[in-house]
Amino acid sequence: MPSPLDQRERIVANLYSAVLSDVMDGLGLMEQALKPFVRPLDESLVLFGRARTGLYMPRHQVAPGEDPYEVEIALVDDLRPGDVPVFACGGPTDRIAPWGELLSTAAQVRGAAGCVTDGLVRDTKAIRAMGFPVFHGGIGPLDSKGRGKMMELDCRVACGGVLVMPGDWVFGDADGAVVVPAAVAEEVFAKALEKVAAEDRTRDELRAGQSLRDVFDRFGIL
């Protein structure tokens, strides 16, 4: 079966966060949607790709000679096409804005599919103009320097209330963002595509005047 990345165009064109959440609910994975405070900077864009994780911790100073961006830069410079930086800042937070225009530019040039953070984002006008999908935990002008620092990359993190591993799949749209664990990704995407086809049939029946009860009994979709 083709990998999710090989099916990127089909997945982005046909799927949405709600159907992926429904399918994962059916598999007993009911904690895969990021908390509602994590929102898209541009609701017209769809984000889909593999997670590259970064773990932030609060800081209150920068030590002499310290590079506060060292780990963050290493992650961004190592991004590959289809990657999605997932920056876990312990959000909601009013202190750490790890993502802005320059990181968006560097990530976009490397073929990254977007960014997800439960921290703040800044330079929002410029990022929207770039058409780069960013999901954020708030908007603010604060630099992360002296307030927070990425301490580790490509590790297990909790972002927006969801545990994320490097290589998991992240999908986001106007309704929010969900994380599809890599171990079940092929099954989840296959079932979601099947469910969308069934939903299309359900919608056609409802538009034809059939009752919701009859249509639900026939297709089991709501």
C-alpha positions as CSV (number, residue, x, y, z in Angstrom):
1,M,0.0,0.0,0.0
2,P,1.4,3.5,-0.8
3,S,2.7,5.4,2.1
4,P,0.7,8.4,3.4
5,L,3.2,10.7,1.9
6,D,2.8,9.1,-1.5
7,Q,-1.0,9.6,-1.1
8,R,-0.5,13.2,0.0
9,E,-2.6,14.8,-2.7
10,R,-5.5,12.4,-2.3
11,I,-5.4,12.8,1.5
12,V,-5.3,16.6,1.4
13,A,-8.1,16.8,-1.3
14,N,-10.5,14.3,0.3
15,L,-9.9,14.1,4.1
16,Y,-10.5,16.4,7.0
17,S,-9.7,16.5,10.6
18,A,-13.2,15.4,11.8
19,V,-13.3,12.2,9.7
20,L,-9.8,11.2,10.9
21,S,-10.8,11.9,14.5
22,D,-13.9,9.7,14.0
23,V,-11.9,6.8,12.5
24,M,-9.4,7.0,15.4
25,D,-12.2,7.0,17.9
26,G,-13.4,3.8,16.3
27,L,-10.0,2.3,16.9
28,G,-10.0,3.4,20.6
29,L,-7.7,6.3,20.0
30,M,-9.8,9.1,21.5
31,E,-7.2,11.6,22.5
32,Q,-5.7,12.5,19.2
33,A,-7.2,15.9,18.5
34,L,-5.2,18.9,19.8
35,K,-7.0,21.1,22.3
36,P,-9.3,23.7,20.8
37,F,-7.0,26.6,21.7
38,V,-4.6,25.4,19.0
39,R,-5.9,27.1,15.8
40,P,-4.9,27.6,12.2
41,L,-3.3,30.9,11.3
42,D,-5.1,30.6,7.9
43,E,-8.3,28.5,7.9
44,S,-8.2,28.2,4.1
45,L,-5.0,26.0,4.3
46,V,-4.7,22.3,5.0
47,L,-1.7,21.0,6.8
48,F,-0.5,17.4,6.4
49,G,2.9,15.8,7.0
50,R,5.2,13.9,9.3
51,A,6.0,15.2,12.8
52,R,9.4,16.4,13.7
53,T,9.2,17.2,17.4
54,G,10.8,19.8,19.6
55,L,10.5,20.1,23.4
56,Y,10.7,23.6,25.0
57,M,11.2,24.4,28.6
58,P,10.7,27.8,30.4
59,R,13.8,29.9,30.8
60,H,14.2,33.2,32.6
61,Q,17.7,34.2,31.4
62,V,20.3,33.5,28.8
63,A,23.6,32.4,30.2
64,P,26.8,34.1,29.0
65,G,28.0,32.4,25.8
66,E,24.8,30.4,25.4
67,D,23.1,30.0,22.0
68,P,19.4,30.0,22.9
69,Y,18.4,28.9,19.4
70,E,21.0,26.0,18.9
71,V,18.6,23.0,19.1
72,E,15.8,24.9,17.3
73,I,18.1,25.8,14.4
74,A,19.3,22.2,14.2
75,L,15.8,20.9,13.8
76,V,14.7,23.5,11.2
77,D,17.9,23.0,9.1
78,D,17.3,19.2,9.1
79,L,13.7,19.4,7.8
80,R,12.9,17.3,4.8
81,P,10.0,17.6,2.3
82,G,6.7,16.7,4.0
83,D,8.0,17.3,7.5
84,V,5.9,19.3,10.1
85,P,7.8,20.8,13.0
86,V,5.8,20.2,16.2
87,F,7.0,22.6,18.9
88,A,5.7,21.6,22.4
89,C,5.8,24.6,24.7
90,G,3.5,23.4,27.5
91,G,0.7,25.7,26.1
92,P,-1.4,27.5,26.5
93,T,1.3,30.0,27.3
94,D,1.7,33.8,27.2
95,R,5.5,33.7,27.3
96,I,7.0,31.6,24.4
97,A,6.6,32.5,20.7
98,P,8.9,30.0,19.1
99,W,7.6,30.4,15.5
100,G,7.7,33.4,13.1
101,E,8.4,34.6,9.6
102,L,12.1,33.6,9.4
103,L,11.5,30.0,10.6
104,S,8.6,29.7,8.3
105,T,10.8,30.9,5.4
106,A,13.5,28.4,6.2
107,A,11.0,25.5,6.7
108,Q,9.1,26.3,3.5
109,V,12.3,26.4,1.4
110,R,13.1,22.9,2.7
111,G,9.7,21.6,1.7
112,A,8.2,21.4,5.1
113,A,4.4,21.0,5.1
114,G,3.7,23.5,7.9
115,C,4.2,23.9,11.6
116,V,2.2,23.1,14.7
117,T,2.9,24.6,18.2
118,D,1.0,25.1,21.4
119,G,3.1,28.1,22.0
120,L,2.7,31.6,20.4
121,V,3.3,32.6,16.8
122,R,4.4,36.1,15.6
123,D,4.9,37.8,12.2
124,T,1.5,36.6,11.3
125,K,0.8,38.9,8.4
126,A,4.0,37.8,6.7
127,I,3.3,34.1,7.3
128,R,-0.2,34.4,5.9
129,A,1.2,36.0,2.8
130,M,3.6,33.1,2.4
131,G,0.7,30.6,2.3
132,F,2.5,28.4,4.9
133,P,0.2,26.4,7.1
134,V,0.8,27.2,10.8
135,F,-1.2,26.0,13.8
136,H,-0.6,28.0,17.0
137,G,-1.6,28.3,20.6
138,G,-1.9,32.1,20.4
139,I,-0.5,35.2,18.8
140,G,2.0,37.5,20.4
141,P,5.1,39.5,19.7
142,L,7.4,37.8,22.3
143,D,10.7,36.3,21.3
144,S,11.4,32.9,22.9
145,K,14.9,34.1,23.9
146,G,15.2,34.4,27.7
147,R,11.6,33.0,28.1
148,G,11.9,29.5,26.7
149,K,14.4,27.2,24.9
150,M,14.1,24.0,22.9
151,M,15.9,21.5,25.0
152,E,15.5,18.3,22.9
153,L,14.5,17.4,19.4
154,D,12.9,14.3,17.8
155,C,11.6,13.1,21.2
156,R,8.2,12.2,22.5
157,V,6.3,15.4,23.4
158,A,2.9,16.5,24.5
159,C,1.6,19.3,22.3
160,G,-1.8,20.7,22.7
161,G,-2.7,17.8,25.0
162,V,-1.7,15.1,22.5
163,L,1.3,12.8,22.7
164,V,3.3,13.1,19.5
165,M,6.2,10.9,18.4
166,P,8.6,11.8,15.6
167,G,7.2,10.2,12.4
168,D,3.6,10.5,13.5
169,W,1.3,12.1,10.9
170,V,-0.3,15.5,11.6
171,F,-3.4,16.7,9.7
172,G,-4.9,20.1,10.3
173,D,-7.7,22.2,8.8
174,A,-10.3,24.8,9.8
175,D,-11.7,22.5,12.5
176,G,-8.4,21.8,14.2
177,A,-5.5,19.5,14.1
178,V,-5.2,15.7,14.8
179,V,-2.2,13.4,15.2
180,V,-2.3,10.0,13.5
181,P,0.2,7.6,15.2
182,A,2.6,6.1,12.6
183,A,1.9,2.5,13.7
184,V,-1.8,2.8,12.6
185,A,-1.5,5.4,9.9
186,E,-2.1,3.2,6.8
187,E,-5.2,1.7,8.5
188,V,-6.5,5.1,9.6
189,F,-6.1,6.8,6.2
190,A,-7.7,3.8,4.4
191,K,-10.7,3.7,6.7
192,A,-11.1,7.5,6.5
193,L,-11.2,7.5,2.7
194,E,-13.8,4.7,2.9
195,K,-15.8,6.8,5.4
196,V,-15.7,9.9,3.2
197,A,-17.2,7.8,0.3
198,A,-20.0,6.6,2.6
199,E,-20.6,10.2,3.8
200,D,-21.0,11.3,0.2
201,R,-23.6,8.6,-0.3
202,T,-25.4,9.7,2.9
203,R,-25.4,13.3,1.8
204,D,-26.8,12.4,-1.6
205,E,-29.7,10.5,0.1
206,L,-30.4,13.3,2.5
207,R,-30.5,15.8,-0.3
208,A,-32.9,13.6,-2.2
209,G,-35.3,13.9,0.8
210,Q,-34.7,10.7,2.7
211,S,-35.2,10.8,6.4
212,L,-32.1,11.0,8.6
213,R,-33.3,7.9,10.5
214,D,-33.6,5.8,7.3
215,V,-30.3,7.0,5.9
216,F,-28.5,6.4,9.2
217,D,-29.9,2.9,9.5
218,R,-28.7,2.2,6.0
219,F,-25.2,3.7,6.1
220,G,-24.4,4.1,9.8
221,I,-23.0,7.5,9.2
222,L,-23.8,10.7,11.1
